[in-house]
Every structure is written in structure tokens, then in C-alpha cells.
Amino acid sequence: MLSRKRMPSFEFEAPVTQIIQRTKYAKSVRFRRPDQFDYLPGQWILLTLGRGDERKTKPFSLSSSPSEDFLEVTKRLTGHEFSNALDNLTVGEVAFIRGPNGNFTFHGEYDKVCMLAGGIGITPQRSMIRYTTDRGLKTNIILLYSNRYEDAIPFADDFDDMQRHNQKLKVFITISRPSQEWKGQTGRITKQLIESKAPDYQQRVFYTSGPPLMVDAMQKILSDLGLPETQIKQENFLGY
Ligand SMILES: Cc1cc2nc3c(=O)[nH]c(=O)nc-3n(C[C@H](O)[C@H](O)[C@H](O)COP(=O)(O)OP(=O)(O)OC[C@H]3O[C@@H](n4cnc5c(N)ncnc54)[C@H](O)[C@@H]3O)c2cc1C
């Protein structure tokens, strides 16, 4: 298991090694991982794109896991300047990365956790779940993952794969704007959904990440459920 010690911060040139269109609205970009770069699942980096006056920097949670030999960020495509620069990256181009940063991490320190994510907020949780699965850790994980459309769920295949390999992982997807064909759970993440899918919620540590509106909504539900602050970990994607 990774140690809790602070990871040293690095700044380095990172060539793009692979680009994956996750959904119509989200893209992953993989970068070469330097040998000396270590991080905890859930941490974020500063990504700089462009040259000279055109340089722009934004924070991104790493959607990759320390158990993987690449670094990956996954961005919701917004049509804005930085988003377009990321969308236009090609393999072999070089970006700059500084990090790792942040305390929103999980690497097996609790027996039972519940993760709550909406859309792109999944990125640090994907890192944590991939790490737990690759390392064969015994943590019991319930992920409640809400998305607007059933055909635009970032990492849907990856979570299917992880569930096959990790008996301790249960993923529940809920869709807020389902098509007629969708037979699964519908709507957003609610108090009732948590009570029904994670009835032992009082024994779980909760992780929630994403745009502030989502994180605030989850915080309110968890407070209504009577969970103390010590049982709630959050990462706010400020900037959205
Ligand atoms: C710790 C951390 C981790 C993060 N991890 C991720 C991640 O994994 N994936 C991810 O996608 N993002 C992540 N973010 C957010 C990311 O840094 C960006 O802020 C975000 O992706 C939006 O960037 P953008 O350039 O596409 O949009 P921006 O141009 O920065 O726009 C952001 C918001 O402002 C609004 N806006 C922008 N311009 C205007 C305008 N002229 N008029 C009105 N509204 C406007 C947009 O509608 C949008 O809602 C993270 C943030 C933090 C702090």
C-alpha cells in the first residue's frame, strides 16, 4: 500500500501518448509518466497547454491510478478555450504538468466506503477504484454514479471490467435523462437512493467530487442522513 507521506512535487514536460474519446462530451488524454513521479489515488495536477502568451493552466484530478504506467486526465468538453486546446492535442505533442496536489485520496485505509459521483466528477474516484482493484485491496466499495444520458457515461466499460475482477466493488448507475430503452435506475443521487443501495451507510466513509453544485448537493444529503463531517471527504472542481 502507498504510504501517507507527502508526495514530492514535480514540474515536467509530458508528451501525449494516447487520446481516448470517452463519450461525446468527455475526452481522456494520457501522458508519459516519469519514473520519479509518484502520487496517491485521487490527487490532482496542474496541466499547462500552449506556448508563450497562449499558455493556459488548469487543475485536473488524475483519472489514472498509481498502479498504471501512464498519467491520464479526463476533461468534460465545454467548447471553451482551454477545452478546445485539450480537444485538439495530438499524440507526441508536449504539455507541462506540475504536481501532485491534494488530500482527497484513498488507498485502502477504510474497510467500507461509498463514493458518489456525477458525470466528470468521477475522475478521482476512478483513480481510487482502479488502484484498489489492481492492488487486490479488501475495501468494500459502493459507487453511486449519476449521468444525464446512458450513452455518455465516462469509464462505463472500465467499471464493468473492475466489477468483474473486484468482488468487493458494487457500481450503481443512475440516469437523469434516460431514453425509452433504459431499464436501469433513473434520476439523480438522492437520500433514498443511498439508503436503498448502501443501507449500512453509517459505517461507511463517503467520497464525493465534481463541480461545486454536485458536491454541495451531496454534502446536504449526507448531513440529512446524520453523517459527521469526519466521515465525508470532498473534492470541489472549482472553476465550473
Ligand atoms: C481539484 C480540481 C480537479 C479538477 N478535475 C477536473 C477533471 O478531472 N475534469 C474536468 O473536466 N475538470 C476538472 N476540474 C475543473 C477544470 O479545472 C476546469 O475548470 C473545467 O474543466 C472547465 O474548464 P473549461 O476551460 O472547459 O471551461 P471554462 O472556460 O473555465 O468555464 C468554466 C465555467 O464557466 C462558464 N463560463 C466560461 N466562460 C463563460 C462566459 N464567457 N460567460 C458565462 N459563463 C462562462 C462555463 O459555462 C463553465 O461552467 C477540476 C478542478 C479542480 C479545482
PDBQT file of the ligand as one rigid body, heavy atoms in Angstrom, charges set to zero:
ROOT
HETATM    1  C1  LIG A 301      -9.025  19.949  -7.882  1.00  0.00    +0.000 C 
HETATM    2  C2  LIG A 301      -9.713  20.089  -9.228  1.00  0.00    +0.000 A 
HETATM    3  C3  LIG A 301      -9.835  18.965 -10.042  1.00  0.00    +0.000 A 
HETATM    4  C4  LIG A 301     -10.498  19.079 -11.274  1.00  0.00    +0.000 A 
HETATM    5  N1  LIG A 301     -10.602  17.954 -12.051  1.00  0.00    +0.000 NA
HETATM    6  C5  LIG A 301     -11.274  18.032 -13.219  1.00  0.00    +0.000 A 
HETATM    7  C6  LIG A 301     -11.437  16.859 -14.035  1.00  0.00    +0.000 A 
HETATM    8  O1  LIG A 301     -10.980  15.760 -13.697  1.00  0.00    +0.000 OA
HETATM    9  N2  LIG A 301     -12.094  17.012 -15.213  1.00  0.00    +0.000 N 
HETATM   10  C7  LIG A 301     -12.625  18.223 -15.628  1.00  0.00    +0.000 A 
HETATM   11  O2  LIG A 301     -13.239  18.287 -16.712  1.00  0.00    +0.000 OA
HETATM   12  N3  LIG A 301     -12.474  19.339 -14.877  1.00  0.00    +0.000 NA
HETATM   13  C8  LIG A 301     -11.817  19.264 -13.698  1.00  0.00    +0.000 A 
HETATM   14  N4  LIG A 301     -11.655  20.405 -12.939  1.00  0.00    +0.000 N 
HETATM   15  C9  LIG A 301     -12.168  21.677 -13.481  1.00  0.00    +0.000 C 
HETATM   16  C10 LIG A 301     -11.180  22.225 -14.518  1.00  0.00    +0.000 C 
HETATM   17  O3  LIG A 301     -10.019  22.747 -13.901  1.00  0.00    +0.000 OA
HETATM   18  C11 LIG A 301     -11.849  23.326 -15.358  1.00  0.00    +0.000 C 
HETATM   19  O4  LIG A 301     -12.199  24.388 -14.538  1.00  0.00    +0.000 OA
HETATM   20  C12 LIG A 301     -13.066  22.837 -16.071  1.00  0.00    +0.000 C 
HETATM   21  O5  LIG A 301     -12.747  21.660 -16.810  1.00  0.00    +0.000 OA
HETATM   22  C13 LIG A 301     -13.669  23.900 -17.010  1.00  0.00    +0.000 C 
HETATM   23  O6  LIG A 301     -12.687  24.346 -17.885  1.00  0.00    +0.000 OA
HETATM   24  P1  LIG A 301     -13.032  24.958 -19.338  1.00  0.00    +0.000 P 
HETATM   25  O7  LIG A 301     -11.816  25.616 -19.825  1.00  0.00    +0.000 OA
HETATM   26  O8  LIG A 301     -13.651  23.912 -20.194  1.00  0.00    +0.000 OA
HETATM   27  O9  LIG A 301     -14.174  25.957 -19.038  1.00  0.00    +0.000 OA
HETATM   28  P2  LIG A 301     -14.051  27.472 -18.515  1.00  0.00    +0.000 P 
HETATM   29  O10 LIG A 301     -13.844  28.375 -19.670  1.00  0.00    +0.000 OA
HETATM   30  O11 LIG A 301     -13.069  27.534 -17.402  1.00  0.00    +0.000 OA
HETATM   31  O12 LIG A 301     -15.512  27.615 -17.961  1.00  0.00    +0.000 OA
HETATM   32  C14 LIG A 301     -15.867  27.163 -16.663  1.00  0.00    +0.000 C 
HETATM   33  C15 LIG A 301     -17.325  27.546 -16.360  1.00  0.00    +0.000 C 
HETATM   34  O13 LIG A 301     -17.534  28.935 -16.556  1.00  0.00    +0.000 OA
HETATM   35  C16 LIG A 301     -18.545  29.151 -17.511  1.00  0.00    +0.000 C 
HETATM   36  N5  LIG A 301     -18.092  30.196 -18.429  1.00  0.00    +0.000 N 
HETATM   37  C17 LIG A 301     -16.907  30.287 -19.053  1.00  0.00    +0.000 A 
HETATM   38  N6  LIG A 301     -16.836  31.359 -19.810  1.00  0.00    +0.000 NA
HETATM   39  C18 LIG A 301     -18.020  31.983 -19.679  1.00  0.00    +0.000 A 
HETATM   40  C19 LIG A 301     -18.573  33.168 -20.198  1.00  0.00    +0.000 A 
HETATM   41  N7  LIG A 301     -17.885  33.962 -21.039  1.00  0.00    +0.000 N 
HETATM   42  N8  LIG A 301     -19.826  33.506 -19.839  1.00  0.00    +0.000 NA
HETATM   43  C20 LIG A 301     -20.516  32.740 -18.975  1.00  0.00    +0.000 A 
HETATM   44  N9  LIG A 301     -20.047  31.600 -18.446  1.00  0.00    +0.000 NA
HETATM   45  C21 LIG A 301     -18.822  31.233 -18.784  1.00  0.00    +0.000 A 
HETATM   46  C22 LIG A 301     -18.721  27.863 -18.260  1.00  0.00    +0.000 C 
HETATM   47  O14 LIG A 301     -20.072  27.650 -18.663  1.00  0.00    +0.000 OA
HETATM   48  C23 LIG A 301     -18.305  26.822 -17.263  1.00  0.00    +0.000 C 
HETATM   49  O15 LIG A 301     -19.429  26.421 -16.500  1.00  0.00    +0.000 OA
HETATM   50  C24 LIG A 301     -11.019  20.327 -11.705  1.00  0.00    +0.000 A 
HETATM   51  C25 LIG A 301     -10.878  21.442 -10.886  1.00  0.00    +0.000 A 
HETATM   52  C26 LIG A 301     -10.245  21.336  -9.663  1.00  0.00    +0.000 A 
HETATM   53  C27 LIG A 301     -10.102  22.562  -8.786  1.00  0.00    +0.000 C 
ENDROOT
TORSDOF 0
